[in-house]
């Protein structure tokens, strides 16, 4: 009672602006949660949810306005029935009954899908008009219900309404955490106001903190087995990603979106290069193939025996993203010169850094394990530069130097030691063929091919088979539902673009035992770079293959017609043999990863031993620090929530109780507060001594005030004489003084008074 209050009265009987704002806020929460709970199901019915949402909002607004204006003119309350006229008009458009059956069928189908059940569906067909009609009915009725609950203060009905919607979402597989958060937050806010005439401002503040926490929890809620939750999380993550970095126009390895590869208008970025050369600017790498999509390597690949692998490689000075440049730098006089490239992103995504496989160094960004590099800034990198090996030799002309099998210095030996470990990891994870495609790949590409052929022979073979089997188109048709895009491309459609060519080549090379992975990005020809500056548009979007050359690293190989020279012909022109075998660097490999010991120079442990002690300790300390920071915050939020609910209950009990009950509550609060102030007391016990102690402990209490309070309480308890109204206000004033939180008191005293008291 010592707090300032927000007056909240039933609609139509209040003039307080804060009360109406509070009611509007409740309406937004409850109606927003309602519309979100229906949104996905409406979309699946094939209708645009905008019209039902607008009708529901209009119905709610008119319902609340009618309640506020009823006191002035009862005829104005008829405004709430205007949306019903729209519903009557919808009867001429479609049948809401057939639409309702279609909507219920959708929920039943979701239940059957989530629970592997076999609940029967309704018979009959519903048109788009029928579905739109039931959606409009649903929106208007929900808007009217929310308005009615806010006007009439139907707390039990409100709670049942909200939880019914949550259950429907859960059972139908359309669960949205945000919708549930809005509904639960609305119920709690509704309970705070209820039928009361005031809302403590601190209770509103505590509810606000809890509601923000609830919203955050809804965004982080694990998907579990519910498809709707997973979709929501993906949608939120995607929206946040787009907000931070901009829209990425690349399909990200999804072969079913191959026809969208070169879509988009305008200039995406400008590229400045110091040399006239071909550039493969990679932004996405896919390793695992499943359900028609190449995805990045899962985290499980870097666990178990490979735990700490990348950290160990980095300590050896070995970084997979710059491996090719490191190899060339160790070649001595034969190393090619470097090329400087600068990129200015205009309309493309700023998350991925567009870099070649021959990257030498870059000052910004964060390495993505062994695959790529992404921006480390909050909004991404719009401008950046890097150096790369000029690539005087294309991939078709790469031949390992002699030092790969016979190192001549310590740097070469250390590189080969790390490369042997990483190569073992590559062959373990990048040679896996999709089980459903293995037989097809071997039958089409390697039926008559000898196993002893090298990488160049294998690449040539893949190109020849693709040339004779399929043809190129920029806009290939999507594979039918349930059909693998690669299989459909090779056996039925036989037309595809660079995404399908590259994906097929990856699986074909893997079937032959050659490590390969899928890459997406932008391709710039030497002609486009002739002036040193090139504008990158959607037409430059491209996909290719990255093949691991033993001893060298990942190199770009193109199999799309028009993007490559004939491998064997090019070799013959420069008199180079086809001597790059798929295991050539490992044939005389003395750096067996299973026999690697501690590095004598830096004292590091073997990668298979896991994360080093220092790394483990640092991670443990980081987690402990985060826990120490989060736990107090969560504890404080819980204490504030419990305090608000407790004060709410006591105030309600005080208002609804008779005078004797109110005096009992005041008595309990007084002696509880005195104990927290360190003044033990009870009714009728050493009143004068306690009076002096209370006066000394609580500055606001006057001498003799405690004695007066005890006299009033004794009259009620022992004499059955109820106090007058002014005498009851004396007791309330004494409670307020004891509840006051003085600024000069220690934090322990203030905390006890705030969270351990039972004051009114």
C-alpha positions in Angstrom: 0.0 0.0 0.0 3.1 2.2 0.1 3.4 2.0 -3.7 1.9 4.2 -6.3 -0.9 2.5 -8.2 -2.3 2.4 -11.7 -6.1 2.6 -11.5 -7.7 -0.1 -13.6 -11.5 -0.3 -13.8 -13.9 -2.2 -16.0 -14.3 -0.6 -19.4 -17.0 2.0 -19.6 -16.5 3.1 -16.0 -13.1 4.6 -16.0 -11.6 7.9 -17.1 -8.0 7.0 -16.3 -5.9 7.0 -19.5 -3.4 4.6 -18.0 -6.2 2.1 -17.4 -7.2 2.2 -21.1 -3.7 1.9 -22.3 -3.3 -1.1 -20.1 -6.5 -2.6 -21.6 -5.2 -1.9 -25.1 -2.0 -3.6 -24.3 -3.8 -6.7 -23.0 -5.9 -6.7 -26.2 -2.7 -6.6 -28.3 -1.2 -9.5 -26.4 -4.2 -11.8 -26.5 -5.3 -11.0 -30.1 -1.7 -11.2 -31.3 -1.2 -14.6 -29.7 -4.5 -15.7 -31.2 -3.8 -14.6 -34.8 -0.3 -16.2 -34.6 -1.7 -19.5 -33.4 -3.9 -19.7 -36.5 -1.5 -18.1 -39.0 0.4 -21.1 -40.3 -2.8 -23.2 -40.6 -4.4 -20.5 -42.6 -1.4 -20.4 -44.9 -1.6 -24.2 -45.4 -5.2 -23.8 -46.3 -4.0 -21.7 -49.3 -5.3 -18.3 -48.1 -3.7 -15.0 -47.2 -4.1 -14.5 -43.5 -4.1 -10.7 -43.8 -7.8 -10.3 -44.3 -8.9 -12.5 -41.3 -6.3 -10.7 -39.2 -7.6 -7.3 -40.2 -11.2 -8.3 -39.5 -10.2 -9.7 -36.1 -8.4 -6.5 -35.2 -11.4 -4.4 -36.4 -13.8 -6.5 -34.3 -11.7 -6.1 -31.2 -11.3 -2.4 -31.7 -15.0 -1.9 -32.1 -15.8 -4.1 -29.2 -13.6 -2.2 -26.8 -14.8 1.2 -28.2 -18.4 0.1 -27.6 -17.6 -0.7 -24.0 -16.0 2.7 -23.4 -18.8 4.6 -25.1 -21.7 2.7 -23.5 -21.9 5.1 -20.5 -22.5 8.0 -22.8 -25.0 6.4 -25.1 -26.1 2.8 -24.9 -26.9 2.8 -28.6 -23.2 3.1 -29.4 -22.6 -0.4 -27.9 -24.1 -1.7 -31.2 -20.8 -0.8 -32.9 -19.4 -4.2 -31.8 -21.8 -6.0 -34.1 -20.7 -4.3 -37.3 -18.1 -7.0 -38.1 -20.9 -9.6 -38.0 -22.3 -7.9 -41.1 -19.1 -8.8 -42.9 -19.5 -12.4 -41.7 -23.0 -12.5 -43.1 -21.6 -11.3 -46.4 -19.0 -14.1 -46.3 -21.9 -16.6 -46.4 -22.5 -15.6 -50.0 -18.9 -16.2 -50.9 -18.3 -19.6 -49.4 -19.4 -22.2 -46.9 -17.7 -21.7 -43.5 -18.9 -25.2 -42.5 -16.9 -26.9 -45.3 -14.0 -24.6 -44.6 -14.1 -25.6 -40.9 -14.0 -29.2 -41.8 -11.0 -28.5 -44.0 -9.2 -26.7 -41.2 -10.0 -29.5 -38.7 -8.7 -32.0 -41.3 -5.5 -30.0 -41.4 -5.1 -30.2 -37.6 -5.9 -33.9 -37.7 -3.3 -34.5 -40.4 -0.7 -32.6 -38.3 -1.6 -34.8 -35.3 -1.3 -38.0 -37.4 2.1 -36.8 -38.7 3.5 -35.9 -35.3 2.1 -38.9 -33.4 2.1 -41.5 -36.2 -1.6 -41.8 -35.6 -4.4 -42.8 -38.0 -7.3 -40.5 -37.0 -9.8 -40.4 -39.8 -10.5 -37.2 -41.7 -13.7 -35.6 -42.8 -15.1 -36.5 -46.2 -15.6 -33.8 -48.8 -13.8 -31.0 -50.5 -13.5 -27.3 -49.6 -12.8 -24.6 -52.1 -10.5 -21.6 -51.5 -13.6 -19.4 -50.8 -14.8 -21.9 -48.2 -11.4 -21.7 -46.4 -11.3 -17.9 -46.6 -14.8 -17.8 -45.2 -14.0 -19.9 -42.1 -10.8 -17.9 -41.6 -12.8 -14.6 -41.6 -15.3 -16.0 -39.2 -12.6 -17.3 -36.9 -10.8 -13.9 -36.9 -13.9 -11.9 -36.1 -15.2 -14.3 -33.4 -11.8 -14.3 -31.7 -11.7 -10.5 -31.8 -15.1 -10.3 -30.3 -14.2 -12.8 -27.6 -11.1 -10.9 -26.6 -13.1 -7.7 -26.4 -15.8 -9.4 -24.3 -13.3 -10.9 -21.9 -11.6 -7.5 -21.4 -15.0 -5.7 -20.8 -16.5 -8.4 -18.5 -13.3 -9.5 -16.6 -13.9 -13.2 -17.3 -10.6 -14.4 -15.9 -11.3 -18.2 -15.8 -12.7 -18.0 -19.4 -9.6 -16.0 -20.5 -7.2 -18.6 -19.1 -9.2 -21.5 -20.7 -9.3 -19.6 -24.0 -5.5 -19.1 -24.1 -4.6 -22.6 -23.1 -7.1 -24.1 -25.6 -5.2 -22.3 -28.4 -1.9 -23.5 -27.1 -3.1 -27.1 -27.0 -4.6 -26.8 -30.5 -1.2 -25.6 -31.8 0.7 -28.4 -30.0 -1.7 -31.2 -31.2 -1.8 -29.9 -34.8 1.9 -29.4 -35.2 1.6 -25.7 -35.7 3.2 -24.6 -32.4 4.7 -21.1 -32.4 6.7 -20.2 -29.3 6.0 -16.5 -29.8 2.2 -17.1 -30.0 2.4 -19.1 -26.7 4.5 -16.4 -25.1 2.0 -13.6 -26.1 -0.9 -15.7 -24.8 0.8 -16.6 -21.5 2.0 -13.0 -21.0 -1.6 -11.8 -21.7 -3.0 -14.3 -19.1 -0.5 -13.1 -16.4 -1.2 -9.4 -17.2 -4.9 -10.2 -17.1 -4.5 -11.8 -13.7 -2.5 -8.8 -12.4 -5.4 -6.5 -13.2 -8.4 -8.7 -12.8 -11.3 -6.9 -11.1 -9.1 -4.8 -8.9 -9.2 -1.1 -8.8 -5.4 -0.6 -8.8 -2.3 -2.2 -10.1 0.9 -1.6 -8.2 3.5 0.0 -10.4 6.1 -2.4 -9.1 3.9 -5.3 -10.0 3.6 -4.0 -13.6 7.4 -3.6 -13.7 7.9 -7.2 -12.4 5.5 -8.4 -15.0 7.3 -6.5 -17.7 10.6 -8.0 -16.8 9.1 -11.5 -16.8 7.4 -10.9 -20.1 10.6 -9.8 -21.8 12.2 -13.0 -20.3 9.3 -15.0 -21.7 9.8 -13.5 -25.2 13.5 -14.3 -25.1 12.8 -17.8 -24.0 10.3 -18.3 -26.9 13.0 -17.4 -29.4 15.5 -19.9 -27.9 13.0 -22.6 -27.2 14.3 -26.0 -28.6 12.2 -27.4 -31.4 11.9 -30.9 -30.0 9.8 -33.2 -32.2 7.4 -30.5 -33.3 7.8 -29.4 -36.9 6.1 -26.1 -36.2 8.6 -25.1 -33.5 11.6 -26.0 -35.7 10.1 -24.0 -38.6 9.6 -21.0 -36.3 13.1 -21.1 -35.0 14.4 -21.3 -38.6 12.2 -18.4 -39.6 13.3 -16.2 -36.7 17.0 -17.1 -37.3 16.6 -16.4 -41.0 14.9 -13.0 -40.4 17.6 -12.0 -37.9 20.3 -13.1 -40.3 18.8 -11.1 -43.1 18.3 -8.1 -40.9 22.0 -8.1 -39.9 23.7 -9.1 -43.2 21.2 -8.7 -46.0 19.5 -11.4 -48.2 21.7 -14.1 -49.6 20.6 -14.9 -53.2 22.5 -18.2 -53.4 20.5 -21.5 -52.8 23.0 -22.6 -50.2 23.4 -26.2 -51.6 19.6 -26.8 -52.0 19.4 -28.5 -55.4 15.6 -28.2 -55.4 16.2 -24.5 -55.7 18.7 -24.8 -58.6 16.4 -22.7 -60.9 16.9 -19.8 -58.5 20.6 -19.7 -58.8 20.9 -16.7 -61.2 17.9 -14.8 -60.1 18.1 -11.2 -58.8 18.6 -7.7 -60.1 21.3 -5.1 -59.7 25.0 -5.2 -58.8 25.8 -7.4 -55.9 29.4 -6.3 -55.4 32.4 -4.8 -57.0 35.7 -6.7 -57.3 39.1 -5.1 -57.8 41.9 -7.5 -58.8 45.6 -6.8 -59.4 45.8 -9.4 -62.2 43.7 -10.3 -65.2 42.7 -13.8 -64.1 39.8 -16.1 -63.4 38.3 -15.9 -59.9 36.2 -18.5 -58.1 34.9 -16.5 -55.1 33.5 -19.1 -52.8 30.9 -18.3 -50.1 29.3 -21.7 -49.3 30.7 -25.2 -48.9 28.6 -28.3 -48.6 30.0 -31.6 -47.4 27.0 -33.8 -46.3 24.4 -34.7 -48.9 20.9 -35.6 -47.8 17.4 -34.9 -49.0 18.6 -33.0 -52.1 20.8 -30.6 -50.1 24.6 -30.2 -49.5 25.0 -29.1 -45.9 28.1 -28.1 -44.0 29.9 -30.8 -42.1 28.1 -31.6 -38.9 29.7 -30.8 -35.5 29.9 -34.5 -34.7 32.7 -34.9 -37.3 34.9 -32.8 -35.0 34.1 -34.8 -31.9 35.4 -38.1 -30.6 38.8 -38.9 -32.1 38.8 -35.6 -34.0 38.2 -33.5 -30.9 40.8 -30.6 -30.9 41.9 -31.4 -34.4 41.5 -27.9 -35.8 43.1 -26.4 -32.7 46.1 -28.6 -33.1 46.5 -27.9 -36.8 46.3 -24.2 -36.1 49.1 -24.4 -33.5 51.2 -26.1 -36.2 50.7 -23.1 -38.5 48.3 -25.1 -40.7 45.0 -23.5 -41.7 42.8 -25.5 -44.2 41.5 -22.2 -45.7 45.0 -21.1 -46.6 46.6 -24.5 -47.1 47.1 -24.1 -50.9 48.9 -20.8 -50.4 51.0 -22.3 -47.6 52.0 -25.1 -49.9 53.1 -22.8 -52.6 55.0 -20.6 -50.2 57.1 -23.6 -49.2 58.0 -24.3 -52.9 60.8 -21.7 -52.8 61.7 -20.2 -56.2 58.9 -22.0 -58.0 56.2 -20.3 -55.8 53.8 -18.1 -57.9 53.4 -14.4 -57.1 50.5 -13.2 -55.0 47.5 -11.2 -56.1 45.7 -8.5 -54.2 41.9 -8.5 -54.3 39.5 -5.9 -52.9 35.7 -6.5 -52.6 32.9 -3.9 -52.0 29.6 -5.5 -51.2 26.6 -3.4 -52.2 23.4 -5.6 -52.3 24.7 -9.1 -51.6 25.0 -10.8 -48.3 27.6 -9.4 -45.9 27.8 -12.6 -43.8 30.0 -14.8 -46.0 33.4 -13.5 -47.2 33.8 -14.2 -50.9 37.2 -15.8 -51.1 39.1 -18.1 -53.4 40.5 -21.5 -52.6 44.0 -20.0 -53.1 43.5 -17.5 -50.2 46.8 -16.4 -48.6 45.8 -13.9 -46.0 42.9 -11.7 -44.8 42.7 -9.4 -41.8 39.0 -9.7 -41.1 36.5 -12.5 -40.6 36.3 -15.7 -38.7 37.3 -19.1 -40.1 34.4 -21.7 -40.4 36.2 -24.8 -39.2 37.8 -26.1 -42.5 35.3 -24.8 -45.0 35.1 -21.1 -45.4 35.2 -17.7 -43.7 32.4 -15.5 -42.5 32.2 -12.0 -41.2 32.8 -11.4 -37.5 31.1 -7.9 -37.4 27.6 -7.2 -36.1 26.4 -6.1 -39.5 28.9 -8.0 -41.6 31.8 -6.7 -43.7 30.9 -4.4 -46.6 34.5 -3.7 -47.6 37.5 -6.0 -47.2 40.7 -7.1 -49.1 42.8 -10.2 -49.2 45.8 -11.6 -50.9 45.8 -14.9 -52.8 48.2 -17.0 -54.9 47.9 -15.8 -58.5 47.2 -19.2 -59.8 49.5 -19.2 -62.8 48.7 -22.8 -63.1 45.0 -23.8 -63.2 43.9 -26.9 -61.3 44.3 -29.0 -64.4 48.1 -28.3 -64.3 48.9 -28.8 -60.7 51.7 -31.3 -59.9 53.1 -31.9 -56.5 56.7 -30.8 -56.0 59.4 -33.2 -55.0 59.7 -31.9 -51.5 56.2 -33.4 -50.7 57.8 -36.8 -50.4 61.3 -35.6 -49.5 61.2 -32.4 -47.3 64.4 -30.4 -47.2 63.7 -28.1 -44.2 61.9 -28.0 -40.9 59.0 -25.8 -42.2 58.2 -28.4 -44.9 58.4 -31.2 -42.4 56.1 -29.5 -40.0 53.6 -28.7 -42.9 53.7 -32.3 -44.1 53.1 -33.6 -40.6 50.0 -31.5 -40.2 48.9 -32.2 -43.7 49.0 -35.9 -43.1 46.7 -35.5 -40.1 44.3 -33.3 -42.0 44.3 -35.6 -45.0 43.3 -38.5 -42.9 40.4 -36.4 -41.6 39.5 -35.4 -45.2 39.4 -39.0 -46.5 37.4 -40.0 -43.5 34.6 -37.4 -44.1 34.7 -36.2 -47.7 34.6 -39.5 -49.5 31.2 -40.7 -48.3 28.7 -41.3 -51.0 25.0 -41.1 -50.5 23.8 -44.7 -50.0 21.0 -44.3 -52.5 23.3 -42.9 -55.2 26.4 -45.1 -54.8 25.2 -47.8 -57.2 24.0 -45.2 -59.7 27.3 -43.4 -59.7 29.4 -46.5 -60.2 27.1 -47.7 -63.0 27.2 -44.5 -64.9 30.7 -43.1 -64.4 33.0 -46.0 -63.4 31.6 -49.1 -65.0 34.6 -49.5 -67.3 37.1 -47.3 -65.5 40.3 -48.7 -64.0 40.8 -48.0 -60.3 44.4 -46.9 -60.8 43.6 -43.7 -62.6 44.6 -40.4 -61.2 42.6 -37.3 -60.3 42.9 -35.8 -63.8 41.7 -39.0 -65.4 38.8 -39.1 -63.1 37.8 -35.5 -63.7 38.1 -36.0 -67.4 35.9 -39.1 -67.2 33.3 -37.2 -65.2 33.2 -34.4 -67.7 32.9 -36.8 -70.7 30.1 -38.8 -69.1 28.2 -35.6 -68.3 28.8 -34.3 -71.8 27.4 -37.4 -73.3 24.5 -37.9 -70.9 23.0 -34.6 -70.0 22.8 -31.0 -71.3 23.0 -27.6 -69.8 20.1 -25.2 -69.0 20.0 -22.2 -66.8 16.5 -22.9 -65.4 16.2 -26.6 -64.8 12.9 -28.1 -63.7 12.7 -29.1 -60.0 12.7 -32.8 -59.2 9.3 -34.2 -58.2 8.5 -34.5 -54.5 10.3 -37.5 -53.0 12.7 -37.8 -56.0 16.4 -37.2 -55.5 17.5 -34.2 -57.6 20.8 -35.9 -58.7 19.0 -39.1 -59.7 16.3 -37.2 -61.5 18.9 -35.1 -63.3 20.9 -38.2 -64.6 18.0 -40.5 -65.4 14.9 -38.5 -66.3 15.2 -34.8 -67.0 18.8 -35.0 -68.2 19.0 -31.2 -68.2 20.5 -29.1 -65.4 22.6 -26.1 -64.5 26.0 -25.8 -62.7 24.5 -26.7 -59.3 23.4 -30.1 -60.6 26.6 -30.6 -62.6 28.7 -29.8 -59.5 26.6 -31.9 -57.2 26.7 -34.9 -59.5 30.5 -34.6 -59.9 31.0 -34.5 -56.2 29.1 -37.8 -55.7 30.8 -39.3 -58.7 34.4 -38.5 -57.6 33.6 -39.7 -54.1 32.4 -43.0 -55.5 35.8 -43.3 -57.1 37.5 -42.6 -53.8 38.6 -39.0 -54.4 37.7 -36.5 -51.7 35.4 -33.8 -53.1 32.9 -31.3 -51.8 30.3 -28.9 -53.2 31.1 -25.1 -53.5 28.9 -22.1 -54.3 29.8 -18.5 -55.0 30.5 -16.2 -57.9 32.6 -16.8 -61.0 34.5 -14.1 -62.8 36.3 -14.8 -66.0 39.6 -13.4 -67.0 37.9 -11.3 -69.6 35.6 -9.7 -67.0 38.6 -8.8 -64.9 40.6 -7.4 -67.8 40.3 -3.8 -66.5 41.1 -4.7 -63.0 37.5 -4.0 -61.8 34.5 -6.2 -62.3 30.8 -5.8 -61.3 29.3 -9.0 -59.9 25.6 -9.6 -60.6 23.3 -12.6 -60.2 24.4 -13.8 -63.6 27.8 -14.5 -62.1 26.4 -17.0 -59.5 28.0 -20.3 -60.0 28.6 -23.7 -58.4 31.7 -26.0 -58.8 33.6 -28.8 -57.2 36.5 -28.6 -54.8 38.8 -31.6 -54.9 41.5 -32.4 -52.3 44.9 -32.8 -53.9 47.1 -34.8 -51.6 49.9 -32.6 -50.2 48.4 -29.4 -51.7 44.8 -28.9 -50.4 41.4 -28.1 -51.8 41.4 -26.9 -55.4 38.6 -25.7 -57.6 37.5 -28.0 -60.4 34.7 -27.0 -62.8 32.6 -29.6 -64.8 30.0 -27.3 -66.2 30.2 -26.9 -70.0 31.8 -23.7 -71.1 33.7 -23.2 -67.8 36.8 -25.4 -68.3 39.5 -26.5 -70.7 39.8 -30.2 -71.6 42.1 -31.5 -68.9 44.2 -34.0 -70.9 44.5 -31.8 -73.9 45.8 -28.9 -71.7 48.3 -31.3 -70.1 49.6 -32.4 -73.5 50.0 -28.8 -74.6 52.4 -28.2 -71.7 53.8 -31.8 -71.6 52.6 -32.6 -68.1 51.8 -36.2 -67.2 48.6 -37.4 -65.5 50.5 -38.4 -62.3 48.3 -37.0 -59.6 47.0 -40.2 -58.0 44.2 -40.0 -55.4 46.6 -41.4 -52.8 49.9 -40.2 -54.3 51.0 -38.2 -51.3 50.3 -41.0 -48.9 52.2 -43.7 -50.6 55.5 -42.8 -49.0 54.1 -41.0 -46.0 56.2 -41.2 -42.9 53.8 -39.0 -41.0 51.2 -41.4 -39.9 48.6 -39.6 -37.8 48.3 -42.6 -35.5 52.0 -42.3 -34.5 52.3 -38.6 -34.1 53.8 -37.6 -30.7 54.0 -34.3 -29.0 55.4 -31.4 -31.0 59.0 -30.9 -29.7 58.8 -27.1 -30.4 55.6 -26.1 -28.7 54.8 -29.0 -26.5 51.4 -29.6 -27.8 49.5 -32.8 -27.4 48.4 -35.2 -30.1 45.1 -34.2 -31.7 43.5 -37.5 -30.9 44.1 -36.9 -27.2 41.4 -34.2 -27.4 41.5 -30.6 -26.2 44.6 -29.5 -24.3 44.4 -28.8 -20.6 44.7 -25.1 -21.1 41.9 -25.0 -23.6 39.7 -27.2 -21.4 40.4 -24.9 -18.4 39.7 -21.8 -20.3 36.4 -23.2 -21.6 35.5 -24.4 -18.1 36.2 -21.0 -16.6 34.2 -19.3 -19.4 31.2 -21.5 -18.6 31.5 -20.9 -14.9 31.7 -17.1 -15.4 28.6 -17.2 -17.7 26.8 -19.2 -15.1 27.7 -16.8 -12.3 26.4 -13.9 -14.4 23.1 -15.6 -15.5 22.1 -17.3 -12.3 21.8 -14.1 -10.2 19.7 -12.5 -12.9 17.4 -15.5 -13.1 17.2 -15.6 -9.3 16.3 -11.9 -9.2 13.6 -12.3 -11.8 12.1 -15.2 -9.9 12.2 -13.3 -6.6 10.5 -10.3 -8.2 7.8 -12.5 -9.7 7.1 -14.3 -6.5 7.1 -10.9 -4.6 4.6 -9.4 -7.0 2.3 -12.5 -6.9 2.5 -12.5 -3.1 1.6 -8.8 -2.7 -1.1 -9.3 -5.2 -2.6 -12.2 -3.2 -2.4 -10.3 0.1 -4.0 -7.1 -1.3 -6.8 -9.2 -2.7 -7.3 -11.0 0.6 -7.3 -7.7 2.4 -9.9 -6.1 0.2 -12.2 -9.1 0.1 -12.0 -10.0 3.8 -14.2 -8.6 6.6 -12.7 -6.1 9.2 -11.6 -8.9 11.6 -9.8 -10.7 8.7 -8.1 -7.4 7.7 -6.9 -6.8 11.3 -5.5 -10.3 11.4 -3.5 -9.7 8.2 -2.2 -6.4 9.5 -1.1 -8.0 12.8 0.7 -10.7 10.9 2.5 -8.1 8.7 3.5 -5.9 11.7 5.3 -8.6 13.7 6.8 -10.1 10.6 8.3 -6.8 9.6 9.5 -6.1 13.1 11.4 -9.4 13.1 13.0 -8.4 9.8 14.1 -5.1 11.4 15.8 -7.1 14.1 13.2 -6.3 16.8 11.6 -9.5 18.2 8.1 -8.7 19.5 4.7 -10.2 20.1 1.4 -8.8 21.2 1.3 -8.0 24.9 5.0 -8.7 25.5 7.2 -5.9 26.9 5.4 -3.3 25.0 7.3 -0.3 26.4 10.8 -1.8 25.8 9.8 -2.9 22.2 8.4 0.6 21.6 11.9 2.1 22.4 13.6 -0.5 20.2 11.3 0.1 17.2 11.8 3.9 17.5 15.6 3.4 17.4 15.6 0.8 14.6 13.0 2.5 12.3 13.6 6.3 11.9 10.0 7.0 10.6 8.3 5.5 13.7 7.5 8.0 16.4 7.8 7.3 20.2 4.6 5.7 21.5 3.4 4.7 18.0 4.0 1.0 18.6 2.2 1.2 22.0 -0.8 2.8 20.3 -0.8 0.0 17.6 -0.6 -2.7 20.2 -3.5 -1.2 22.1 -5.7 -1.3 19.0 -4.7 -4.9 18.2 -5.4 -6.0 21.8 -8.9 -4.5 21.6 -9.7 -6.6 18.6 -7.9 -9.8 19.7 -8.7 -9.9 23.4 -11.7 -7.6 23.7 -13.5 -8.4 20.5 -13.8 -4.6 19.8 -13.3 -3.9 16.1 -11.4 -0.6 15.4 -13.0 2.3 13.7 -12.0 3.3 10.1 -9.6 5.9 11.3 -8.0 3.4 13.8 -7.6 0.9 11.0 -5.8 3.6 8.9 -3.4 4.0 11.9 -2.5 0.3 11.6 -2.1 0.6 7.8 0.1 3.7 8.2 2.3 1.8 10.7 2.7 -1.1 8.3 3.7 1.3 5.5 6.4 2.9 7.8 7.8 -0.6 8.6 7.7 -1.5 4.8 9.6 1.6 3.7 13.1 0.8 2.2 15.5 3.4 3.6 18.4 4.2 1.3 20.9 4.4 4.2 20.2 0.9 5.4 22.6 -2.0 4.5 21.7 -4.0 1.3 21.0 -7.1 3.4 18.3 -5.2 5.4 16.8 -3.8 2.3 16.7 -7.2 0.6 15.0 -8.8 3.6 12.4 -6.1 3.7 11.7 -6.4 0.0 11.7 -10.2 -0.5 10.9 -11.7 2.9 8.1 -9.4 4.2 4.5 -10.3 4.0 3.2 -6.7 4.2 0.1 -5.5 2.6 
